[in-house]
Amino acid sequence: MNKTQAQISEILYNLDPMNTGCVENSMLDEYDAEAEGIAHYLEKGHPLKYAIVLVFEYNFWIGCLNDHQIEAIMKEMTSINNEEI
């Protein structure tokens, strides 16, 4: 896992958009697969929202994230330096 993927994973872990209880149970790697997928799509030049929705809907179910959750993830991800993506 590269630095960008680790940063995305940490953001997802802290937000826990799927309410897995990862924070309470210290499951630090809970969102590693999603972070890798999002980073992959960003590296290919896809928009952030597209990458988030595509990965979560593939790994969970269509419509699993609401607009508020997507916006929260996007807001937190602005802290990641675009040069690293």
PyMOL Python script that loads the backbone (N, CA, C, O; Angstrom):
from pymol import cmd

cmd.read_pdbstr("""\
ATOM      1  N   MET A   1       0.847  -1.174   0.000  1.00  0.00           N
ATOM      2  CA  MET A   1       0.000   0.000   0.000  1.00  0.00           C
ATOM      3  C   MET A   1       0.888   1.232   0.000  1.00  0.00           C
ATOM      4  O   MET A   1       1.789   1.361   0.829  1.00  0.00           O
ATOM      5  N   ASN A   2       0.626   2.140  -0.942  1.00  0.00           N
ATOM      6  CA  ASN A   2       1.437   3.344  -0.995  1.00  0.00           C
ATOM      7  C   ASN A   2       0.891   4.420  -0.040  1.00  0.00           C
ATOM      8  O   ASN A   2      -0.126   4.218   0.624  1.00  0.00           O
ATOM      9  N   LYS A   3       1.580   5.549   0.011  1.00  0.00           N
ATOM     10  CA  LYS A   3       1.225   6.604   0.966  1.00  0.00           C
ATOM     11  C   LYS A   3      -0.186   7.132   0.726  1.00  0.00           C
ATOM     12  O   LYS A   3      -0.942   7.324   1.679  1.00  0.00           O
ATOM     13  N   THR A   4      -0.550   7.368  -0.528  1.00  0.00           N
ATOM     14  CA  THR A   4      -1.883   7.884  -0.845  1.00  0.00           C
ATOM     15  C   THR A   4      -2.962   6.895  -0.429  1.00  0.00           C
ATOM     16  O   THR A   4      -3.970   7.285   0.161  1.00  0.00           O
ATOM     17  N   GLN A   5      -2.758   5.630  -0.730  1.00  0.00           N
ATOM     18  CA  GLN A   5      -3.722   4.603  -0.341  1.00  0.00           C
ATOM     19  C   GLN A   5      -3.869   4.557   1.174  1.00  0.00           C
ATOM     20  O   GLN A   5      -4.979   4.422   1.689  1.00  0.00           O
ATOM     21  N   ALA A   6      -2.758   4.669   1.882  1.00  0.00           N
ATOM     22  CA  ALA A   6      -2.796   4.657   3.350  1.00  0.00           C
ATOM     23  C   ALA A   6      -3.570   5.858   3.890  1.00  0.00           C
ATOM     24  O   ALA A   6      -4.322   5.737   4.858  1.00  0.00           O
ATOM     25  N   GLN A   7      -3.382   7.012   3.262  1.00  0.00           N
ATOM     26  CA  GLN A   7      -4.106   8.214   3.691  1.00  0.00           C
ATOM     27  C   GLN A   7      -5.609   8.060   3.450  1.00  0.00           C
ATOM     28  O   GLN A   7      -6.417   8.424   4.304  1.00  0.00           O
ATOM     29  N   ILE A   8      -5.974   7.529   2.303  1.00  0.00           N
ATOM     30  CA  ILE A   8      -7.391   7.313   1.988  1.00  0.00           C
ATOM     31  C   ILE A   8      -7.974   6.295   2.961  1.00  0.00           C
ATOM     32  O   ILE A   8      -9.079   6.488   3.469  1.00  0.00           O
ATOM     33  N   SER A   9      -7.253   5.228   3.222  1.00  0.00           N
ATOM     34  CA  SER A   9      -7.722   4.208   4.155  1.00  0.00           C
ATOM     35  C   SER A   9      -7.959   4.800   5.541  1.00  0.00           C
ATOM     36  O   SER A   9      -8.950   4.478   6.197  1.00  0.00           O
ATOM     37  N   GLU A  10      -7.056   5.660   5.980  1.00  0.00           N
ATOM     38  CA  GLU A  10      -7.202   6.291   7.296  1.00  0.00           C
ATOM     39  C   GLU A  10      -8.447   7.188   7.343  1.00  0.00           C
ATOM     40  O   GLU A  10      -9.175   7.201   8.335  1.00  0.00           O
ATOM     41  N   ILE A  11      -8.675   7.925   6.273  1.00  0.00           N
ATOM     42  CA  ILE A  11      -9.863   8.779   6.199  1.00  0.00           C
ATOM     43  C   ILE A  11     -11.128   7.922   6.277  1.00  0.00           C
ATOM     44  O   ILE A  11     -12.042   8.227   7.042  1.00  0.00           O
ATOM     45  N   LEU A  12     -11.175   6.863   5.493  1.00  0.00           N
ATOM     46  CA  LEU A  12     -12.345   5.989   5.497  1.00  0.00           C
ATOM     47  C   LEU A  12     -12.523   5.313   6.854  1.00  0.00           C
ATOM     48  O   LEU A  12     -13.645   5.172   7.340  1.00  0.00           O
ATOM     49  N   TYR A  13     -11.426   4.902   7.456  1.00  0.00           N
ATOM     50  CA  TYR A  13     -11.468   4.292   8.788  1.00  0.00           C
ATOM     51  C   TYR A  13     -12.092   5.250   9.791  1.00  0.00           C
ATOM     52  O   TYR A  13     -12.978   4.862  10.553  1.00  0.00           O
ATOM     53  N   ASN A  14     -11.635   6.498   9.795  1.00  0.00           N
ATOM     54  CA  ASN A  14     -12.138   7.478  10.760  1.00  0.00           C
ATOM     55  C   ASN A  14     -13.595   7.843  10.511  1.00  0.00           C
ATOM     56  O   ASN A  14     -14.345   8.070  11.461  1.00  0.00           O
ATOM     57  N   LEU A  15     -14.006   7.901   9.244  1.00  0.00           N
ATOM     58  CA  LEU A  15     -15.401   8.218   8.929  1.00  0.00           C
ATOM     59  C   LEU A  15     -16.311   7.004   9.057  1.00  0.00           C
ATOM     60  O   LEU A  15     -17.491   7.135   9.383  1.00  0.00           O
ATOM     61  N   ASP A  16     -15.764   5.835   8.801  1.00  0.00           N
ATOM     62  CA  ASP A  16     -16.514   4.569   8.834  1.00  0.00           C
ATOM     63  C   ASP A  16     -17.883   4.705   8.162  1.00  0.00           C
ATOM     64  O   ASP A  16     -18.916   4.531   8.808  1.00  0.00           O
ATOM     65  N   PRO A  17     -17.884   5.016   6.865  1.00  0.00           N
ATOM     66  CA  PRO A  17     -19.153   5.266   6.188  1.00  0.00           C
ATOM     67  C   PRO A  17     -20.109   4.076   6.139  1.00  0.00           C
ATOM     68  O   PRO A  17     -21.315   4.263   5.981  1.00  0.00           O
ATOM     69  N   MET A  18     -19.596   2.877   6.271  1.00  0.00           N
ATOM     70  CA  MET A  18     -20.458   1.697   6.241  1.00  0.00           C
ATOM     71  C   MET A  18     -20.825   1.215   7.652  1.00  0.00           C
ATOM     72  O   MET A  18     -21.439   0.161   7.818  1.00  0.00           O
ATOM     73  N   ASN A  19     -20.444   1.988   8.648  1.00  0.00           N
ATOM     74  CA  ASN A  19     -20.782   1.668  10.044  1.00  0.00           C
ATOM     75  C   ASN A  19     -20.395   0.247  10.435  1.00  0.00           C
ATOM     76  O   ASN A  19     -21.200  -0.503  10.987  1.00  0.00           O
ATOM     77  N   THR A  20     -19.156  -0.104  10.139  1.00  0.00           N
ATOM     78  CA  THR A  20     -18.670  -1.452  10.454  1.00  0.00           C
ATOM     79  C   THR A  20     -18.210  -1.591  11.903  1.00  0.00           C
ATOM     80  O   THR A  20     -17.989  -2.703  12.384  1.00  0.00           O
ATOM     81  N   GLY A  21     -18.068  -0.469  12.595  1.00  0.00           N
ATOM     82  CA  GLY A  21     -17.544  -0.510  13.959  1.00  0.00           C
ATOM     83  C   GLY A  21     -16.029  -0.634  13.979  1.00  0.00           C
ATOM     84  O   GLY A  21     -15.451  -1.054  14.982  1.00  0.00           O
ATOM     85  N   CYS A  22     -15.385  -0.273  12.883  1.00  0.00           N
ATOM     86  CA  CYS A  22     -13.936  -0.458  12.784  1.00  0.00           C
ATOM     87  C   CYS A  22     -13.174   0.393  13.795  1.00  0.00           C
ATOM     88  O   CYS A  22     -12.151  -0.048  14.318  1.00  0.00           O
ATOM     89  N   VAL A  23     -13.651   1.598  14.077  1.00  0.00           N
ATOM     90  CA  VAL A  23     -12.947   2.461  15.028  1.00  0.00           C
ATOM     91  C   VAL A  23     -13.034   1.864  16.428  1.00  0.00           C
ATOM     92  O   VAL A  23     -12.028   1.740  17.127  1.00  0.00           O
ATOM     93  N   GLU A  24     -14.241   1.500  16.824  1.00  0.00           N
ATOM     94  CA  GLU A  24     -14.448   0.933  18.165  1.00  0.00           C
ATOM     95  C   GLU A  24     -13.692  -0.379  18.361  1.00  0.00           C
ATOM     96  O   GLU A  24     -13.293  -0.716  19.476  1.00  0.00           O
ATOM     97  N   ASN A  25     -13.502  -1.107  17.279  1.00  0.00           N
ATOM     98  CA  ASN A  25     -12.847  -2.411  17.359  1.00  0.00           C
ATOM     99  C   ASN A  25     -11.418  -2.412  16.834  1.00  0.00           C
ATOM    100  O   ASN A  25     -10.816  -3.472  16.659  1.00  0.00           O
ATOM    101  N   SER A  26     -10.874  -1.216  16.583  1.00  0.00           N
ATOM    102  CA  SER A  26      -9.488  -1.039  16.118  1.00  0.00           C
ATOM    103  C   SER A  26      -9.147  -1.882  14.890  1.00  0.00           C
ATOM    104  O   SER A  26      -8.064  -2.460  14.808  1.00  0.00           O
ATOM    105  N   MET A  27     -10.080  -1.947  13.938  1.00  0.00           N
ATOM    106  CA  MET A  27      -9.832  -2.678  12.691  1.00  0.00           C
ATOM    107  C   MET A  27      -9.243  -1.691  11.683  1.00  0.00           C
ATOM    108  O   MET A  27      -9.937  -1.197  10.794  1.00  0.00           O
ATOM    109  N   LEU A  28      -7.959  -1.420  11.841  1.00  0.00           N
ATOM    110  CA  LEU A  28      -7.279  -0.380  11.081  1.00  0.00           C
ATOM    111  C   LEU A  28      -7.279  -0.622   9.578  1.00  0.00           C
ATOM    112  O   LEU A  28      -7.208   0.332   8.803  1.00  0.00           O
ATOM    113  N   ASP A  29      -7.356  -1.865   9.157  1.00  0.00           N
ATOM    114  CA  ASP A  29      -7.299  -2.185   7.729  1.00  0.00           C
ATOM    115  C   ASP A  29      -8.679  -2.376   7.101  1.00  0.00           C
ATOM    116  O   ASP A  29      -8.779  -2.871   5.979  1.00  0.00           O
ATOM    117  N   GLU A  30      -9.722  -1.998   7.793  1.00  0.00           N
ATOM    118  CA  GLU A  30     -11.096  -2.243   7.350  1.00  0.00           C
ATOM    119  C   GLU A  30     -11.377  -1.716   5.939  1.00  0.00           C
ATOM    120  O   GLU A  30     -12.088  -2.361   5.170  1.00  0.00           O
ATOM    121  N   TYR A  31     -10.835  -0.572   5.604  1.00  0.00           N
ATOM    122  CA  TYR A  31     -11.122   0.060   4.315  1.00  0.00           C
ATOM    123  C   TYR A  31      -9.924   0.071   3.373  1.00  0.00           C
ATOM    124  O   TYR A  31      -9.877   0.881   2.448  1.00  0.00           O
ATOM    125  N   ASP A  32      -8.962  -0.810   3.592  1.00  0.00           N
ATOM    126  CA  ASP A  32      -7.783  -0.865   2.721  1.00  0.00           C
ATOM    127  C   ASP A  32      -8.157  -1.163   1.267  1.00  0.00           C
ATOM    128  O   ASP A  32      -7.630  -0.527   0.354  1.00  0.00           O
ATOM    129  N   ALA A  33      -9.044  -2.106   1.046  1.00  0.00           N
ATOM    130  CA  ALA A  33      -9.417  -2.476  -0.325  1.00  0.00           C
ATOM    131  C   ALA A  33     -10.091  -1.304  -1.037  1.00  0.00           C
ATOM    132  O   ALA A  33      -9.823  -1.043  -2.210  1.00  0.00           O
ATOM    133  N   GLU A  34     -10.965  -0.604  -0.321  1.00  0.00           N
ATOM    134  CA  GLU A  34     -11.635   0.548  -0.910  1.00  0.00           C
ATOM    135  C   GLU A  34     -10.634   1.667  -1.205  1.00  0.00           C
ATOM    136  O   GLU A  34     -10.722   2.329  -2.238  1.00  0.00           O
ATOM    137  N   ALA A  35      -9.696   1.869  -0.304  1.00  0.00           N
ATOM    138  CA  ALA A  35      -8.667   2.899  -0.503  1.00  0.00           C
ATOM    139  C   ALA A  35      -7.824   2.589  -1.739  1.00  0.00           C
ATOM    140  O   ALA A  35      -7.520   3.487  -2.524  1.00  0.00           O
ATOM    141  N   GLU A  36      -7.453   1.340  -1.910  1.00  0.00           N
ATOM    142  CA  GLU A  36      -6.672   0.951  -3.080  1.00  0.00           C
ATOM    143  C   GLU A  36      -7.466   1.172  -4.360  1.00  0.00           C
ATOM    144  O   GLU A  36      -6.922   1.647  -5.358  1.00  0.00           O
ATOM    145  N   GLY A  37      -8.746   0.831  -4.334  1.00  0.00           N
ATOM    146  CA  GLY A  37      -9.586   1.021  -5.507  1.00  0.00           C
ATOM    147  C   GLY A  37      -9.762   2.487  -5.855  1.00  0.00           C
ATOM    148  O   GLY A  37      -9.646   2.870  -7.019  1.00  0.00           O
ATOM    149  N   ILE A  38     -10.041   3.311  -4.850  1.00  0.00           N
ATOM    150  CA  ILE A  38     -10.209   4.746  -5.082  1.00  0.00           C
ATOM    151  C   ILE A  38      -8.922   5.342  -5.642  1.00  0.00           C
ATOM    152  O   ILE A  38      -8.956   6.103  -6.609  1.00  0.00           O
ATOM    153  N   ALA A  39      -7.799   5.002  -5.041  1.00  0.00           N
ATOM    154  CA  ALA A  39      -6.508   5.516  -5.525  1.00  0.00           C
ATOM    155  C   ALA A  39      -6.262   5.091  -6.972  1.00  0.00           C
ATOM    156  O   ALA A  39      -5.757   5.876  -7.774  1.00  0.00           O
ATOM    157  N   HIS A  40      -6.615   3.866  -7.300  1.00  0.00           N
ATOM    158  CA  HIS A  40      -6.445   3.361  -8.671  1.00  0.00           C
ATOM    159  C   HIS A  40      -7.218   4.224  -9.668  1.00  0.00           C
ATOM    160  O   HIS A  40      -6.669   4.647 -10.685  1.00  0.00           O
ATOM    161  N   TYR A  41      -8.481   4.482  -9.376  1.00  0.00           N
ATOM    162  CA  TYR A  41      -9.295   5.277 -10.296  1.00  0.00           C
ATOM    163  C   TYR A  41      -8.827   6.722 -10.377  1.00  0.00           C
ATOM    164  O   TYR A  41      -8.893   7.338 -11.441  1.00  0.00           O
ATOM    165  N   LEU A  42      -8.357   7.267  -9.260  1.00  0.00           N
ATOM    166  CA  LEU A  42      -7.830   8.628  -9.285  1.00  0.00           C
ATOM    167  C   LEU A  42      -6.567   8.705 -10.135  1.00  0.00           C
ATOM    168  O   LEU A  42      -6.370   9.662 -10.883  1.00  0.00           O
ATOM    169  N   GLU A  43      -5.712   7.689 -10.014  1.00  0.00           N
ATOM    170  CA  GLU A  43      -4.484   7.652 -10.812  1.00  0.00           C
ATOM    171  C   GLU A  43      -4.798   7.557 -12.306  1.00  0.00           C
ATOM    172  O   GLU A  43      -4.012   8.008 -13.140  1.00  0.00           O
ATOM    173  N   LYS A  44      -5.947   6.971 -12.638  1.00  0.00           N
ATOM    174  CA  LYS A  44      -6.365   6.852 -14.041  1.00  0.00           C
ATOM    175  C   LYS A  44      -7.048   8.124 -14.536  1.00  0.00           C
ATOM    176  O   LYS A  44      -7.426   8.218 -15.703  1.00  0.00           O
ATOM    177  N   GLY A  45      -7.204   9.108 -13.636  1.00  0.00           N
ATOM    178  CA  GLY A  45      -7.754  10.393 -14.035  1.00  0.00           C
ATOM    179  C   GLY A  45      -9.250  10.563 -13.820  1.00  0.00           C
ATOM    180  O   GLY A  45      -9.829  11.555 -14.262  1.00  0.00           O
ATOM    181  N   HIS A  46      -9.879   9.612 -13.149  1.00  0.00           N
ATOM    182  CA  HIS A  46     -11.311   9.724 -12.891  1.00  0.00           C
ATOM    183  C   HIS A  46     -11.583  10.732 -11.779  1.00  0.00           C
ATOM    184  O   HIS A  46     -10.754  10.912 -10.887  1.00  0.00           O
ATOM    185  N   PRO A  47     -12.748  11.394 -11.830  1.00  0.00           N
ATOM    186  CA  PRO A  47     -13.110  12.333 -10.769  1.00  0.00           C
ATOM    187  C   PRO A  47     -13.257  11.616  -9.425  1.00  0.00           C
ATOM    188  O   PRO A  47     -13.606  10.436  -9.372  1.00  0.00           O
ATOM    189  N   LEU A  48     -12.987  12.345  -8.347  1.00  0.00           N
ATOM    190  CA  LEU A  48     -13.023  11.780  -7.003  1.00  0.00           C
ATOM    191  C   LEU A  48     -14.376  11.157  -6.669  1.00  0.00           C
ATOM    192  O   LEU A  48     -14.433  10.026  -6.186  1.00  0.00           O
ATOM    193  N   LYS A  49     -15.452  11.875  -6.919  1.00  0.00           N
ATOM    194  CA  LYS A  49     -16.785  11.347  -6.578  1.00  0.00           C
ATOM    195  C   LYS A  49     -17.061  10.051  -7.323  1.00  0.00           C
ATOM    196  O   LYS A  49     -17.589   9.099  -6.747  1.00  0.00           O
ATOM    197  N   TYR A  50     -16.707  10.013  -8.598  1.00  0.00           N
ATOM    198  CA  TYR A  50     -16.892   8.807  -9.404  1.00  0.00           C
ATOM    199  C   TYR A  50     -16.127   7.636  -8.788  1.00  0.00           C
ATOM    200  O   TYR A  50     -16.660   6.534  -8.655  1.00  0.00           O
ATOM    201  N   ALA A  51     -14.877   7.885  -8.415  1.00  0.00           N
ATOM    202  CA  ALA A  51     -14.037   6.824  -7.851  1.00  0.00           C
ATOM    203  C   ALA A  51     -14.633   6.286  -6.558  1.00  0.00           C
ATOM    204  O   ALA A  51     -14.682   5.073  -6.354  1.00  0.00           O
ATOM    205  N   ILE A  52     -15.082   7.174  -5.691  1.00  0.00           N
ATOM    206  CA  ILE A  52     -15.664   6.757  -4.405  1.00  0.00           C
ATOM    207  C   ILE A  52     -16.912   5.914  -4.637  1.00  0.00           C
ATOM    208  O   ILE A  52     -17.033   4.809  -4.108  1.00  0.00           O
ATOM    209  N   VAL A  53     -17.832   6.442  -5.429  1.00  0.00           N
ATOM    210  CA  VAL A  53     -19.104   5.747  -5.662  1.00  0.00           C
ATOM    211  C   VAL A  53     -18.874   4.408  -6.342  1.00  0.00           C
ATOM    212  O   VAL A  53     -19.448   3.398  -5.935  1.00  0.00           O
ATOM    213  N   LEU A  54     -18.043   4.391  -7.372  1.00  0.00           N
ATOM    214  CA  LEU A  54     -17.786   3.154  -8.106  1.00  0.00           C
ATOM    215  C   LEU A  54     -17.234   2.059  -7.192  1.00  0.00           C
ATOM    216  O   LEU A  54     -17.705   0.922  -7.216  1.00  0.00           O
ATOM    217  N   VAL A  55     -16.246   2.409  -6.399  1.00  0.00           N
ATOM    218  CA  VAL A  55     -15.606   1.421  -5.522  1.00  0.00           C
ATOM    219  C   VAL A  55     -16.572   0.915  -4.455  1.00  0.00           C
ATOM    220  O   VAL A  55     -16.675  -0.291  -4.235  1.00  0.00           O
ATOM    221  N   PHE A  56     -17.268   1.813  -3.804  1.00  0.00           N
ATOM    222  CA  PHE A  56     -18.185   1.385  -2.746  1.00  0.00           C
ATOM    223  C   PHE A  56     -19.354   0.579  -3.303  1.00  0.00           C
ATOM    224  O   PHE A  56     -19.775  -0.403  -2.693  1.00  0.00           O
ATOM    225  N   GLU A  57     -19.876   0.983  -4.451  1.00  0.00           N
ATOM    226  CA  GLU A  57     -20.989   0.232  -5.018  1.00  0.00           C
ATOM    227  C   GLU A  57     -20.543  -1.131  -5.530  1.00  0.00           C
ATOM    228  O   GLU A  57     -21.332  -2.075  -5.535  1.00  0.00           O
ATOM    229  N   TYR A  58     -19.315  -1.246  -5.952  1.00  0.00           N
ATOM    230  CA  TYR A  58     -18.791  -2.552  -6.362  1.00  0.00           C
ATOM    231  C   TYR A  58     -18.568  -3.444  -5.144  1.00  0.00           C
ATOM    232  O   TYR A  58     -18.908  -4.627  -5.167  1.00  0.00           O
ATOM    233  N   ASN A  59     -17.998  -2.879  -4.083  1.00  0.00           N
ATOM    234  CA  ASN A  59     -17.650  -3.680  -2.909  1.00  0.00           C
ATOM    235  C   ASN A  59     -18.824  -3.930  -1.968  1.00  0.00           C
ATOM    236  O   ASN A  59     -18.797  -4.880  -1.186  1.00  0.00           O
ATOM    237  N   PHE A  60     -19.854  -3.086  -2.035  1.00  0.00           N
ATOM    238  CA  PHE A  60     -20.992  -3.244  -1.139  1.00  0.00           C
ATOM    239  C   PHE A  60     -22.271  -3.418  -1.971  1.00  0.00           C
ATOM    240  O   PHE A  60     -22.566  -4.534  -2.401  1.00  0.00           O
ATOM    241  N   TRP A  61     -23.025  -2.360  -2.203  1.00  0.00           N
ATOM    242  CA  TRP A  61     -24.227  -2.446  -3.022  1.00  0.00           C
ATOM    243  C   TRP A  61     -24.514  -1.076  -3.630  1.00  0.00           C
ATOM    244  O   TRP A  61     -24.023  -0.054  -3.150  1.00  0.00           O
ATOM    245  N   ILE A  62     -25.302  -1.073  -4.674  1.00  0.00           N
ATOM    246  CA  ILE A  62     -25.647   0.171  -5.354  1.00  0.00           C
ATOM    247  C   ILE A  62     -26.424   1.061  -4.382  1.00  0.00           C
ATOM    248  O   ILE A  62     -27.395   0.636  -3.755  1.00  0.00           O
ATOM    249  N   GLY A  63     -25.968   2.298  -4.281  1.00  0.00           N
ATOM    250  CA  GLY A  63     -26.615   3.261  -3.404  1.00  0.00           C
ATOM    251  C   GLY A  63     -26.247   3.131  -1.939  1.00  0.00           C
ATOM    252  O   GLY A  63     -26.934   3.671  -1.071  1.00  0.00           O
ATOM    253  N   CYS A  64     -25.160   2.413  -1.657  1.00  0.00           N
ATOM    254  CA  CYS A  64     -24.774   2.178  -0.255  1.00  0.00           C
ATOM    255  C   CYS A  64     -24.348   3.452   0.471  1.00  0.00           C
ATOM    256  O   CYS A  64     -24.453   3.528   1.695  1.00  0.00           O
ATOM    257  N   LEU A  65     -23.873   4.446  -0.264  1.00  0.00           N
ATOM    258  CA  LEU A  65     -23.487   5.724   0.343  1.00  0.00           C
ATOM    259  C   LEU A  65     -24.503   6.788  -0.045  1.00  0.00           C
ATOM    260  O   LEU A  65     -24.914   6.882  -1.202  1.00  0.00           O
ATOM    261  N   ASN A  66     -24.901   7.590   0.941  1.00  0.00           N
ATOM    262  CA  ASN A  66     -25.779   8.717   0.609  1.00  0.00           C
ATOM    263  C   ASN A  66     -24.925   9.934   0.264  1.00  0.00           C
ATOM    264  O   ASN A  66     -23.704   9.910   0.423  1.00  0.00           O
ATOM    265  N   ASP A  67     -25.568  10.987  -0.205  1.00  0.00           N
ATOM    266  CA  ASP A  67     -24.836  12.180  -0.632  1.00  0.00           C
ATOM    267  C   ASP A  67     -24.012  12.786   0.501  1.00  0.00           C
ATOM    268  O   ASP A  67     -22.898  13.260   0.274  1.00  0.00           O
ATOM    269  N   HIS A  68     -24.548  12.775   1.709  1.00  0.00           N
ATOM    270  CA  HIS A  68     -23.829  13.323   2.870  1.00  0.00           C
ATOM    271  C   HIS A  68     -22.529  12.548   3.116  1.00  0.00           C
ATOM    272  O   HIS A  68     -21.487  13.150   3.374  1.00  0.00           O
ATOM    273  N   GLN A  69     -22.588  11.232   3.037  1.00  0.00           N
ATOM    274  CA  GLN A  69     -21.398  10.405   3.246  1.00  0.00           C
ATOM    275  C   GLN A  69     -20.365  10.655   2.153  1.00  0.00           C
ATOM    276  O   GLN A  69     -19.172  10.768   2.435  1.00  0.00           O
ATOM    277  N   ILE A  70     -20.820  10.739   0.919  1.00  0.00           N
ATOM    278  CA  ILE A  70     -19.905  10.991  -0.200  1.00  0.00           C
ATOM    279  C   ILE A  70     -19.226  12.341  -0.024  1.00  0.00           C
ATOM    280  O   ILE A  70     -18.011  12.457  -0.189  1.00  0.00           O
ATOM    281  N   GLU A  71     -20.005  13.354   0.309  1.00  0.00           N
ATOM    282  CA  GLU A  71     -19.449  14.696   0.510  1.00  0.00           C
ATOM    283  C   GLU A  71     -18.452  14.720   1.666  1.00  0.00           C
ATOM    284  O   GLU A  71     -17.427  15.397   1.581  1.00  0.00           O
ATOM    285  N   ALA A  72     -18.740  13.992   2.744  1.00  0.00           N
ATOM    286  CA  ALA A  72     -17.823  13.945   3.893  1.00  0.00           C
ATOM    287  C   ALA A  72     -16.495  13.309   3.497  1.00  0.00           C
ATOM    288  O   ALA A  72     -15.431  13.790   3.889  1.00  0.00           O
ATOM    289  N   ILE A  73     -16.554  12.238   2.725  1.00  0.00           N
ATOM    290  CA  ILE A  73     -15.324  11.582   2.265  1.00  0.00           C
ATOM    291  C   ILE A  73     -14.543  12.539   1.365  1.00  0.00           C
ATOM    292  O   ILE A  73     -13.331  12.693   1.514  1.00  0.00           O
ATOM    293  N   MET A  74     -15.244  13.175   0.436  1.00  0.00           N
ATOM    294  CA  MET A  74     -14.581  14.097  -0.485  1.00  0.00           C
ATOM    295  C   MET A  74     -13.944  15.261   0.274  1.00  0.00           C
ATOM    296  O   MET A  74     -12.826  15.663  -0.047  1.00  0.00           O
ATOM    297  N   LYS A  75     -14.628  15.799   1.259  1.00  0.00           N
ATOM    298  CA  LYS A  75     -14.093  16.909   2.048  1.00  0.00           C
ATOM    299  C   LYS A  75     -12.810  16.499   2.756  1.00  0.00           C
ATOM    300  O   LYS A  75     -11.822  17.232   2.730  1.00  0.00           O
ATOM    301  N   GLU A  76     -12.821  15.337   3.384  1.00  0.00           N
ATOM    302  CA  GLU A  76     -11.628  14.867   4.095  1.00  0.00           C
ATOM    303  C   GLU A  76     -10.479  14.583   3.135  1.00  0.00           C
ATOM    304  O   GLU A  76      -9.315  14.783   3.483  1.00  0.00           O
ATOM    305  N   MET A  77     -10.796  14.123   1.946  1.00  0.00           N
ATOM    306  CA  MET A  77      -9.751  13.776   0.989  1.00  0.00           C
ATOM    307  C   MET A  77      -9.082  14.993   0.373  1.00  0.00           C
ATOM    308  O   MET A  77      -8.044  14.854  -0.273  1.00  0.00           O
ATOM    309  N   THR A  78      -9.644  16.179   0.553  1.00  0.00           N
ATOM    310  CA  THR A  78      -8.979  17.370   0.041  1.00  0.00           C
ATOM    311  C   THR A  78      -7.674  17.623   0.775  1.00  0.00           C
ATOM    312  O   THR A  78      -6.839  18.399   0.311  1.00  0.00           O
ATOM    313  N   SER A  79      -7.493  16.970   1.927  1.00  0.00           N
ATOM    314  CA  SER A  79      -6.256  17.121   2.680  1.00  0.00           C
ATOM    315  C   SER A  79      -5.091  16.368   2.047  1.00  0.00           C
ATOM    316  O   SER A  79      -3.930  16.600   2.385  1.00  0.00           O
ATOM    317  N   ILE A  80      -5.414  15.464   1.125  1.00  0.00           N
ATOM    318  CA  ILE A  80      -4.367  14.703   0.446  1.00  0.00           C
ATOM    319  C   ILE A  80      -3.824  15.544  -0.692  1.00  0.00           C
ATOM    320  O   ILE A  80      -4.583  16.092  -1.492  1.00  0.00           O
ATOM    321  N   ASN A  81      -2.538  15.641  -0.760  1.00  0.00           N
ATOM    322  CA  ASN A  81      -1.874  16.430  -1.799  1.00  0.00           C
ATOM    323  C   ASN A  81      -2.161  15.796  -3.159  1.00  0.00           C
ATOM    324  O   ASN A  81      -1.853  14.625  -3.379  1.00  0.00           O
ATOM    325  N   ASN A  82      -2.748  16.566  -4.061  1.00  0.00           N
ATOM    326  CA  ASN A  82      -3.095  16.054  -5.396  1.00  0.00           C
ATOM    327  C   ASN A  82      -1.884  15.527  -6.162  1.00  0.00           C
ATOM    328  O   ASN A  82      -2.035  14.689  -7.051  1.00  0.00           O
ATOM    329  N   GLU A  83      -0.714  15.994  -5.835  1.00  0.00           N
ATOM    330  CA  GLU A  83       0.480  15.511  -6.536  1.00  0.00           C
ATOM    331  C   GLU A  83       0.772  14.058  -6.207  1.00  0.00           C
ATOM    332  O   GLU A  83       1.454  13.373  -6.969  1.00  0.00           O
ATOM    333  N   GLU A  84       0.258  13.580  -5.072  1.00  0.00           N
ATOM    334  CA  GLU A  84       0.498  12.191  -4.677  1.00  0.00           C
ATOM    335  C   GLU A  84      -0.463  11.237  -5.346  1.00  0.00           C
ATOM    336  O   GLU A  84      -0.224  10.030  -5.375  1.00  0.00           O
ATOM    337  N   ILE A  85      -1.560  11.771  -5.892  1.00  0.00           N
ATOM    338  CA  ILE A  85      -2.574  10.905  -6.492  1.00  0.00           C
ATOM    339  C   ILE A  85      -2.264  10.689  -7.953  1.00  0.00           C
ATOM    340  O   ILE A  85      -3.002   9.985  -8.643  1.00  0.00           O
TER     341      ILE A  85
END
""", "prot")
cmd.dss("prot")
cmd.show_as("cartoon", "prot")
cmd.util.cbc("prot")
cmd.orient("prot")
